[in-house]
Every structure is written in structure tokens, then in C-alpha cells.
Amino acid sequence: MSGDLMEGETVNQGESRKRPDVTPHHPPFRYLGARPTGEEATVNPELEKLIALQELDLKIRALEEEIATVPMKRAELERQFEAFAAEYLEKKSRLETSRRQHRQLEIDLQDAQLRLEKYKNDLMRVRNQTEYAAALREIDMAKKLVSALETQILELLETIETLEREVQEQTPEIEAKRQQVDARLAEYATAVERLTEELDRMRQQREHLAQTIRPDLLNRYMRLVELRDGLALAEVRDGSCTACHMTIRPQVYADVRKGEEILACDHCSRILYYRGAPAESSESVA
């Protein structure tokens, strides 16, 4: 039997499907009242909220996808165990069948022995040569049946003994694997509970944050989420949209870096944002 059953997957939150490269290279924007300090210029508060909303939505989506994979992982783990234990379970099944057959053969043998005794008694009461010959034939047939049943029983007992020995030898290994599988299943259950709690917490955060966003912007965001595979916003990096990888017009790029307006990509219509210290606005230039 293979010993690699338990090299299974663990529950990780990084298994969601691939998306465009929108991973920020800087710490997330602060939101809900927190303002940039130091060298950072002021960023449009509504844009900050939209960025934070998308970050929450992506985390929520990843959690939902991870939770959805658990039933499949559980089923695969059980399938692997069944494949691992198939030979053992087949032997146990054969053993139970052999034991049932043995019990039935013992009953058949007892009946055959009773019939043999009856035929022997009948032989003592025969009245002529014809009855005597018939009684002898019945006795002979009964003896052959008893002998055949005894042979079958002996062969079956040998089979039972072999199967019992093999099952007994393999039982500790199978039980150990079953315990490992049960432990992994328990880990999955614990992980689902933890992930579900985290999901509920993030959904509450999202609901609270969404209530602070202008309705028109929120509706625009939701439409983009539906149209753009869950990504309504895209970071601008090196003059390009990181979602569609198209070059942004220089003026749009400059305005996005200022962070004062909510601007969209000319190509994919996603709302653009810039990570890093926003460029100075024209009003701050001497």
C-alpha cells in the first residue's frame, strides 16, 4: 500500500483564481477618516474608500472561494483513503463471506450426518434384497456428501485463517491512516469555521464602508465589478494600467498621480489610482 495518503492539501486563502496584477507595492491606503501625513499629499477621500472597498471585496471573494473548495478536499481525502484501504476492505469482505459460508456448511454437514444415520438405521429394517441394495446406495451417497462437505469446510477454514492473519496484520496501519484522515477532516472543519468567522467580519466591515460612499460612485463601482471580473479599480504603475496593461495618456497619468480626482482608464474603464506619494497639484506649485 502507498504511504503518501496524508500528503494532502492544506486550507490556504491563496487558492483563488488568477486575476490581473493589482497587488500594491506599498502599504494600503488609510480610510474612514484617517488622512495622509508627512510627504504624502491629500488623496480624494472617496477614492480612498473605493480602494479600501475593493481590497475588502477581493479578500471576501478569496475567502468565499476557499470555503467552497473544502467539500471537494474532504471528498478527495476520503477517496484517497478508500483507494489506500481497498485491498484491506476487500479482504475483510471476503473474510465475512467465508465465515457465513462456513456457518452454512456446518449446518449442511449436520443435516447430511443425520441423514446418514437414518439410512444406516433403515438398513437394519430392510425386508428383501432390493430394499437392501437401495439402502446401501443411499448410505453411499450420504457418505460421499458428508466427505465433500468436510473437505469444503477444511478448505474454507484454511482460507479464513489466512484472511484473518492478513487482516489482523494490516488493521493497525489502516486504523492509523483512518485516524490521520479524521484528524485532517477535523482540521478542515476548524478551518471552515475560522474562515467563516473572518468572512462574516469582513462582510460587516464592507457593509459599514459601503454606507459611507456616495451612492453614484458605489453604483459605478458595482457595475465595474460585474463587468470586470471583480476588479473595479486598477493601479497605475509606470504609466500603464496594471489591469489591462494599456498605456495611460500622459495628462491622465499626471492627474491620477495627484490623487485629487476619480479618473477612469480609457481602455478598460476601471477607476485608476496611484500608489506612493501623490504628485503635487497645480495649486501647490509656487
N, C-alpha and C positions, 0 to 999 in steps of 0.2 A: 504493500500500500504506500502511496505517496505521503510524505510527511509535511508537505508545504501548504496544507489547507489553510492554516491561520495566517498566511502572508497576505491577508485581505486588505481592503481599503479602509482608511480611517475617515471619519467625518470631518471634512475641511470646508471652510467657507470659500475657498478659492476655485471651486469647480464650475462656476457659472460659465456660460458660453462666451466666446471671444467677442470683444467689442472694439471699436476704434480706439486708438491710443489717446486716452483723455486723462491719464494718470498725472496729477500735478507733481511738479518737481520742487514745490515749495509748500510750507505748511498751509492748511486750508484757511480760507477767508474767515474772519470772525464775523458774527452776525447777531441779530437780535439785540441791537443797541451798542455792541462793542465797536469802537472806532479805531482805525489805524493810528499809530503813533510814530514818532521818530522821523525817519526819512521817507516813510510811506505817505503818499498823498491820499486825499479822500476819494473813496470809490463810491459810486452810486449805491445807496442803501438797498434799493430794490434789486439791483444786480447781485449784491452780496447775498440777499435772501434766495434768489433763484439758484445761485451756485450752491448754497447750502442745501436747498431743496433737492437739487439733482444728486448731490452727494448722499443724502438720505435715501433717495429713491433707488440709487444703484446698490446701496447696502441692503435695502429691503428686498430688492429683486434677487440679489445673490443669496440671501437667507432663504427666500421662498424656494429658489431652485435647489438649494442644498437640502432643505427639508423634504422636497419632493423626490430626491434621489434615495432617501433612506429605505423606503419599502423595497425598491429594486435591489439595494445592497443586502437587505435581510434575506430576500428570496435567493439571491446568488450564493450567500453564505450557506443557506440550507441545502441548495443544490450541490455545492462542493462537498458538504458533509455526506450527503446521500451517495454521491459518487465514490467518496472515500470509503464509506461503510457498506457499499453494495455487496461485496463478496461475503462480508461478515453476516449481513442481513439475509443473504441467500442461504448461507449455511444454517442460520437459525431457523429459517423457514423449512429447510429440508429436515432438520432435526425434529421439529414439531410434527411434520408429516410422517416421519419414520416412527415416531413414538405412537402416533394414532394408528398407524398400520400394525405396529407390534401388538397394541392392545386388541385390535380386531382379530389378528391371527391367533392370539391366545384364546380368544372366545371360540374361534373356529376349531382350534385344536381340541379344546374341551368337548365341543359337540361331537367331533369325529371320534374321540376316545369313548364317549358314551355310546355312540352307535356301534363301535367295535365290540364293546362289552355286551351290548344287546344281541349282536349277531352270534357271539360266542354262546350266549345263553340259549338262543334259538337253536343252535346246533345240537344241543342236548335233547331237544324235543322233536327232532325230525322223525317221520314215520316210514320213510322209504328212501331209496337211493336218489331219486330225483330231488327231493327236498334237501337231502344231504349235500348234493352237488351244488344246489343253488345257495345254500348257507355258506359253503366254502368259498364260493365266488364273492359273496357279499363281504365275508371276513377278509378275503384277499384285497378287495377294493378299499375297504376301510383301513387296512394296514398301510396300503400304499398312500392313501390320503394323509394318514397320521404322519407317515415318514416325510412326505412332501412338505407338510405344514411345519414339522420340526426343523427341516432343512431351511425353509424360508425364515423361520424365527431366528435360527442361529446366524444366518447371513445378515439379517436385519439388525440383530444385536451388535454384530461387528461394525456395521455402518453407524449405528447410534453411538457406539463407544468412540469411534474415530471423530465423528462430528462433535460430540461433547468435549473431547480433548481439544480440538481446534478452536471451538467457540470459547472455551474456558481460557485458552492461551491469548486469544485476541480481545477478549472482553475488557481487560484493563486499558489497553490502548484506545479502544473505541470510546470507553467511558471518559477517558481523559480528553479526547478530542471533542466529545459532546459537551463537556464542561467548558472547554475553551470557546466553543461556538456559543454556548449560553451566555458566557461572560461577554463575548463580543456583542451579542444581541442586546444585553443589558446596557452596554456602552452606547449602542445606537439609541436606545430608549432614553438614556440620560441626555445624550447629545440633542435629541429632538426636543426634549423638554427645555433644555438650556437655550437652544436656538429659537424656540417658540417664544420664550420669555423675552429674549433680545428683540425678536421681530415685533412683539406687541409694544415694547418700549419705543422702538424706532417709529412705529406707526403713530404712536401718540405724539412723539416729537414732530413728525411730519404734519400731522393734523394741526398742531399748535402753530407751526411755522407757516403753513399754507394760509391760515386765517389772517396773518399779518401782511400778506402780499396783495397788491392791488388786483381786483377781480379780472380786469382785462389782461394783465400780464400773466396771471395764473392760467386763464383760459388759453392764452397763446402758448404758454409752456406746455400745457396738457395736449394741445393739438400737435405740437412738435414731438412730444414723447410718443404719441401714437404713430406719427409719420416716420420717425427717425429711430426706430428700434430702441426706444427708451432714452435716447440722448437728445435733449432739447438744447443743451449748451455745449459749446466746444471751446477749448483753449486755443488761443493764438500763440504760435511759437515759431520763431524765425521767419515771420512774415507769412505764415501759412495757417490754414485751419487744420487742426490736428484730427478732425473727424473725417472730412472729405479730402484732405491733403491738397487742396487747391490754394493758390497764392491769393492773398488778400490785397486789394488795392492799397497803395501807399497811404492815401489820406485816411481810409477806413482803419488801416493798421495803426496809424498815429492816434486816431480818435479812440480806438479800443484801448490803447496803452494808457491814455489819460484816465479811463475808467469813469468818465462823467455821464456818458450816455449808454443806452441799451441799443446795441447795433447788431445787425444780422450778417451772416456770411452771404455773399452774393450768389454762391453756388448751391449750398445745401440749406440755406435759410435758418440755420441754427443760430442761437444767440451767442455772440462772441464775448470772451473775457480774456484778460491777460494776467498771468501770474508774475509776481515780482513787484518791484516798486513802480507804481504808475508814473507815466511821464507827466511833466508839469503842464498845466493848462496854459492857454494863451494869456489868461488874466494874471497869472503869476509871473509872467516874463517881464523883466524890467524894460 
